[in-house]
Amino acid sequence: MSNRDELKAGCIQSMGEDLGSVYWALNEHAADLWLTWRQYKHLFSSDEHTVQLLNESAPLLFSIIQRQFSDSVIMGISRLTDNREIYGKYNLTIKVLPEKIQNAPELQAEVSRLCNKATEDAGFARNHRTKRIAHNDLKYILDRTANPLQTATRDKIETCLESICEVLNKLSSHYRKTTVLYDKIVVDGGSGQLLSRLKKAAQAAP
């Protein structure tokens, strides 16, 4: 059994099959979102020198990567704060969690409150998904001034990620007596390695 399988089994053992399985799936998605977001921040919001290096290396490519990373995180936030059911199909969303909690009414009420807060924080993300990422909203496309998008800032995105993880950590803290530092997840071979190679190439260039 891999370490990942052991962690999943531990969640199911402490939370029960129904809640533990959903929690684990949401935990995986949240971790992926944080990982993508950290790559984005490392590349595009760490310092002016890094941004200049990217612009000098491959401006079009990194412009596309910046947009795709941002939209990917916005889309992920939208999915995790969606309604439990849409058009008769059930979704993996934090809103499923409260109903899975058994014999703990205070915890259920607190998780429900945190879910509502995360959903409210993510309103701008669903606006972007509906109008320009998942769909081409005709009114927005034809007249963006009259039909503007809600403002999407890096601070708003990070607030949403933190709100989602607060929901998950409430459960982890209650059932497993531990929390997950999603924003500190470290994986080799990411943006740091790329920037290191670009810096070396720039220094070696005549």
Phi, psi and chi 1 to 4 in degrees:
 res  aa     phi    psi   chi1   chi2   chi3   chi4
   1 MET       -  131.2 -179.0 -179.5  -69.6      -
   2 SER   -75.4  165.6   67.9      -      -      -
   3 ASN   -59.7  -38.4 -174.9   54.7      -      -
   4 ARG   -62.9  -43.0  179.0  176.5  174.0  -85.0
   5 ASP   -64.7  -37.5  -70.0  -24.9      -      -
   6 GLU   -65.3  -40.5  -70.3  176.0   -3.4      -
   7 LEU   -65.2  -42.3  -71.0  171.8      -      -
   8 LYS   -62.2  -45.1  179.6  179.5  179.9 -179.8
   9 ALA   -61.4  -36.4      -      -      -      -
  10 GLY   -65.3  -39.1      -      -      -      -
  11 CYS   -64.4  -43.1  -68.4      -      -      -
  12 ILE   -66.9  -38.2  -68.7  173.7      -      -
  13 GLN   -64.9  -40.5 -178.2  179.1   14.0      -
  14 SER   -83.2  -29.5   59.4      -      -      -
  15 MET  -105.6  -14.3  -60.6 -178.6 -173.1      -
  16 GLY    96.1  156.5      -      -      -      -
  17 GLU   -58.5  -48.1  177.1   71.5   32.9      -
  18 ASP   -65.5  -55.0 -151.4   18.0      -      -
  19 LEU   -71.1  -43.2  176.2   60.1      -      -
  20 GLY   -61.9  -38.7      -      -      -      -
  21 SER   -66.6  -43.3  -64.1      -      -      -
  22 VAL   -68.8  -43.0  172.9      -      -      -
  23 TYR   -57.3  -46.2  164.9   85.4      -      -
  24 TRP   -62.7  -42.9  176.7 -104.9      -      -
  25 ALA   -62.9  -42.0      -      -      -      -
  26 LEU   -66.8  -38.6  -71.3  166.7      -      -
  27 ASN   -59.6  -42.5  170.2   76.1      -      -
  28 GLU   -62.6  -44.5  -67.8  -84.5  -88.6      -
  29 HIS   -66.1  -42.5  -79.3  -95.7      -      -
  30 ALA   -63.3  -40.6      -      -      -      -
  31 ALA   -63.2  -41.2      -      -      -      -
  32 ASP   -63.3  -40.7  -77.4  -15.2      -      -
  33 LEU   -63.8  -44.6  -76.5 -178.7      -      -
  34 TRP   -63.5  -38.5  -95.3  111.6      -      -
  35 LEU   -63.0  -46.0 -176.5   59.4      -      -
  36 THR   -62.9  -41.8  -58.4      -      -      -
  37 TRP   -66.0  -36.4 -176.8 -120.3      -      -
  38 ARG   -67.8  -35.8  -71.8 -170.6   64.6 -161.9
  39 GLN   -62.8  -43.1  -58.8  -57.0  -60.7      -
  40 TYR   -59.0  -50.2  174.6   96.4      -      -
  41 LYS   -63.9  -40.2  -71.7  178.4   64.2  179.2
  42 HIS   -62.7  -38.1 -163.4 -178.0      -      -
  43 LEU   -80.6  -41.8  -71.1  172.5      -      -
  44 PHE  -116.1   -4.2  -54.8  111.5      -      -
  45 SER  -141.0   20.8   63.2      -      -      -
  46 SER   -83.3  -51.8   55.2      -      -      -
  47 ASP  -163.7  163.8   57.6   71.3      -      -
  48 GLU   -66.2  -32.7 -168.2   61.8   34.7      -
  49 HIS   -63.7  -40.7  175.8   71.2      -      -
  50 THR   -64.7  -44.6  -62.3      -      -      -
  51 VAL   -60.6  -41.4  173.4      -      -      -
  52 GLN   -63.5  -40.5 -178.1 -180.0  -11.4      -
  53 LEU   -61.6  -43.4  176.6   64.1      -      -
  54 LEU   -64.8  -41.1  -61.2 -178.6      -      -
  55 ASN   -66.4  -32.8  -73.7  -26.2      -      -
  56 GLU   -77.5  -27.6  -68.5  172.9   -9.1      -
  57 SER   -82.2  -54.1  -58.9      -      -      -
  58 ALA  -160.3   76.8      -      -      -      -
  59 PRO   -58.9  -41.5   19.3  -31.6      -      -
  60 LEU   -66.7  -46.4  176.3   59.0      -      -
  61 LEU   -58.2  -48.8  172.5   63.4      -      -
  62 PHE   -72.6  -25.3  -74.9  112.2      -      -
  63 SER   -65.1  -41.7  174.9      -      -      -
  64 ILE   -66.8  -44.4  -67.2  170.8      -      -
  65 ILE   -60.6  -42.0  -69.3  173.7      -      -
  66 GLN   -60.3  -46.2 -179.2  177.7   16.9      -
  67 ARG   -66.4  -42.1 -176.4  169.7   64.2 -108.1
  68 GLN   -69.0  -40.0  -68.2  -59.5  -41.0      -
  69 PHE   -61.3  -47.0  -86.2   18.4      -      -
  70 SER   -61.8  -46.9  176.7      -      -      -
  71 ASP   -65.9  -35.2  -76.7   -5.3      -      -
  72 SER   -62.5  -42.4  176.1      -      -      -
  73 VAL   -69.3  -42.7  174.2      -      -      -
  74 ILE   -59.4  -42.4  -71.9  173.2      -      -
  75 MET   -64.2  -42.2 -166.2   71.6  169.3      -
  76 GLY   -64.0  -40.7      -      -      -      -
  77 ILE   -60.6  -42.5  -71.8  169.8      -      -
  78 SER   -61.2  -44.4  -59.9      -      -      -
  79 ARG   -62.6  -44.8  -69.7 -167.4 -171.6  104.6
  80 LEU   -73.0  -12.8  -66.8 -173.2      -      -
  81 THR  -114.8   15.0   56.4      -      -      -
  82 ASP   -67.1  168.7  -98.1  -23.0      -      -
  83 ASN   -67.8  155.7  -70.2  -31.9      -      -
  84 ARG   -60.9  -35.3  -63.0 -177.5  -57.2  112.5
  85 GLU  -136.3  132.6 -177.3 -179.8   -6.7      -
  86 ILE  -133.5  121.7  -61.9  177.7      -      -
  87 TYR    52.8   41.7  -60.3  124.7      -      -
  88 GLY    79.8    3.2      -      -      -      -
  89 LYS  -115.0  136.2  -65.3 -176.4  178.1 -178.6
  90 TYR   -84.7  144.7  -70.0   98.0      -      -
  91 ASN  -115.4  153.5  -61.3  -51.6      -      -
  92 LEU   -82.0  106.1  175.8   66.2      -      -
  93 THR  -149.5  154.1  160.5      -      -      -
  94 ILE   -60.7  -21.9   58.4  172.7      -      -
  95 LYS   -70.3  -10.8  -67.0 -177.4 -180.0  178.1
  96 VAL   -77.4  -25.2  173.2      -      -      -
  97 LEU   -61.4  -47.7  -68.0  170.2      -      -
  98 PRO   -54.6  -40.8  -28.6   37.1      -      -
  99 GLU   -71.0  -16.3   68.2 -175.3   38.1      -
 100 LYS   -86.1  -13.2  -57.4  -70.6 -175.6 -177.8
 101 ILE   -80.8  125.4  -61.6  171.6      -      -
 102 GLN  -113.7  137.8  -58.5  -64.3  -39.4      -
 103 ASN    59.6   33.1  -55.7  -44.0      -      -
 104 ALA  -148.7   71.7      -      -      -      -
 105 PRO   -61.1  -35.6   18.6  -31.0      -      -
 106 GLU   -67.9  -42.6  -68.4 -175.3    2.3      -
 107 LEU   -64.0  -42.1  175.1   65.4      -      -
 108 GLN   -60.3  -42.3 -173.7  178.8   50.4      -
 109 ALA   -66.6  -40.1      -      -      -      -
 110 GLU   -69.2  -42.1  179.1   62.1    9.5      -
 111 VAL   -63.9  -39.9  169.6      -      -      -
 112 SER   -61.5  -41.4 -179.4      -      -      -
 113 ARG   -63.4  -44.3 -176.3 -170.5   69.8   79.3
 114 LEU   -65.9  -35.6  -68.7  173.3      -      -
 115 CYS   -63.5  -42.2  -74.1      -      -      -
 116 ASN   -63.8  -40.3  -69.7  -23.6      -      -
 117 LYS   -63.8  -45.5  178.6 -178.4 -179.1  -59.3
 118 ALA   -62.2  -40.0      -      -      -      -
 119 THR   -64.3  -41.6  -58.4      -      -      -
 120 GLU   -65.4  -43.1 -176.3  177.5  -16.2      -
 121 ASP   -60.8  -31.5  -70.9  -19.6      -      -
 122 ALA   -89.8    9.5      -      -      -      -
 123 GLY   -56.3  -42.3      -      -      -      -
 124 PHE   -64.0  -34.9   81.0   93.3      -      -
 125 ALA   -65.9  -44.0      -      -      -      -
 126 ARG   -67.1  -31.4  -70.6 -168.9  -61.5  -81.5
 127 ASN   -62.9  -44.3  175.7 -104.2      -      -
 128 HIS   -67.5  -40.0  -82.6 -105.9      -      -
 129 ARG   -61.7  -45.7  176.7 -173.4   58.9  179.6
 130 THR   -68.5  -39.5  -59.4      -      -      -
 131 LYS   -89.1  -29.5  -73.4 -176.7  173.8  -69.3
 132 ARG  -141.2  -18.1   67.6  168.6 -172.6   84.2
 133 ILE   -93.9  -59.1  -58.2  177.3      -      -
 134 ALA   -82.3  -26.5      -      -      -      -
 135 HIS  -139.0  158.2  -51.7  -76.5      -      -
 136 ASN  -101.8   88.7  -77.5  -31.2      -      -
 137 ASP   -61.5  119.0 -177.2   88.2      -      -
 138 LEU   -62.2  -44.3 -175.2   60.0      -      -
 139 LYS   -62.1  -41.0  -70.1 -176.7  177.9  180.0
 140 TYR   -66.2  -44.2  166.9   70.0      -      -
 141 ILE   -63.1  -41.3  -65.3  -63.7      -      -
 142 LEU   -80.0  -29.2  -64.4 -178.9      -      -
 143 ASP  -148.5   86.4 -169.0  -12.3      -      -
 144 ARG   -72.9  -23.1  -60.3 -171.5 -178.2 -166.7
 145 THR   -71.9  -43.2  -58.4      -      -      -
 146 ALA   -77.3  -22.0      -      -      -      -
 147 ASN  -128.3   65.7  -60.0  -82.8      -      -
 148 PRO   -72.3  155.9   28.5  -35.1      -      -
 149 LEU   -80.2  155.7  -68.4  165.4      -      -
 150 GLN   -68.3  145.4  -65.6 -178.7   26.2      -
 151 THR   -62.1  130.4  -55.7      -      -      -
 152 ALA  -118.1  105.9      -      -      -      -
 153 THR  -110.7  165.2   65.4      -      -      -
 154 ARG   -63.2  -36.4  -67.5  170.2 -177.1  172.8
 155 ASP   -64.2  -39.8  -74.7  -16.3      -      -
 156 LYS   -65.5  -42.5  -80.2 -172.7  174.0 -177.5
 157 ILE   -61.2  -45.5  -70.0  173.6      -      -
 158 GLU   -66.9  -36.7 -166.9  140.9  -33.3      -
 159 THR   -61.3  -40.9  -65.6      -      -      -
 160 CYS   -63.9  -45.6  -75.3      -      -      -
 161 LEU   -60.3  -42.3  -67.7  174.0      -      -
 162 GLU   -65.3  -38.4  -70.1  171.5   -9.3      -
 163 SER   -65.7  -41.8  -64.8      -      -      -
 164 ILE   -63.4  -44.4  -70.2  169.3      -      -
 165 CYS   -70.6  -25.3  -67.3      -      -      -
 166 GLU   -65.1  -37.2 -169.4  174.1   -0.7      -
 167 VAL   -61.2  -50.0  174.0      -      -      -
 168 LEU   -65.7  -39.5  -61.3  176.8      -      -
 169 ASN   -71.8  -23.8  -89.2  -32.4      -      -
 170 LYS   -63.2  -41.4 -174.6   65.7 -179.4  178.9
 171 LEU   -70.5  -43.9  -68.6  171.3      -      -
 172 SER   -62.4  -40.3 -176.6      -      -      -
 173 SER   -65.4  -40.6  175.9      -      -      -
 174 HIS   -70.9  -47.8  179.5   84.4      -      -
 175 TYR   -91.4  -29.2  -71.3  103.6      -      -
 176 ARG  -118.1   -3.1  -50.3 -162.0   71.9 -147.7
 177 LYS    58.0   36.0  -48.7  -54.3  178.8 -173.2
 178 THR  -153.6  162.8 -174.1      -      -      -
 179 THR  -129.4  160.5   55.8      -      -      -
 180 VAL  -106.2  128.5 -179.6      -      -      -
 181 LEU   -90.0   79.4  -59.8  177.1      -      -
 182 TYR   -59.4  -36.0  -67.0   94.0      -      -
 183 ASP   -77.1   -1.1   60.0  -27.0      -      -
 184 LYS  -113.6    9.3  -61.5  -66.2 -170.0  -62.9
 185 ILE   -61.9  130.8  -64.7  172.2      -      -
 186 VAL  -118.0  127.6  176.4      -      -      -
 187 VAL  -134.4  129.8  176.0      -      -      -
 188 ASP   -71.2  158.4  -66.5  -26.4      -      -
 189 GLY    84.8   18.0      -      -      -      -
 190 GLY   -99.5 -145.8      -      -      -      -
 191 SER   -62.5  -32.6   56.3      -      -      -
 192 GLY   -61.3  -43.3      -      -      -      -
 193 GLN   -65.9  -40.6 -175.3  172.3  -24.9      -
 194 LEU   -61.8  -47.5  172.1   63.7      -      -
 195 LEU   -63.5  -37.5  -69.6  175.4      -      -
 196 SER   -61.1  -42.8  176.8      -      -      -
 197 ARG   -68.7  -38.6  -69.4  179.9  179.2  -86.6
 198 LEU   -65.7  -38.7  -71.4  176.6      -      -
 199 LYS   -65.8  -41.5  -70.8  174.5 -177.9  176.9
 200 LYS   -64.5  -40.1  -70.4  179.4  179.6  178.5
 201 ALA   -66.2  -38.9      -      -      -      -
 202 ALA   -66.3  -39.2      -      -      -      -
 203 GLN   -69.1  -31.5  -69.5  169.5   -1.8      -
 204 ALA   -82.6  -16.4      -      -      -      -
 205 ALA   -67.5  141.6      -      -      -      -
 206 PRO   -68.5      -   23.5  -32.7      -      -
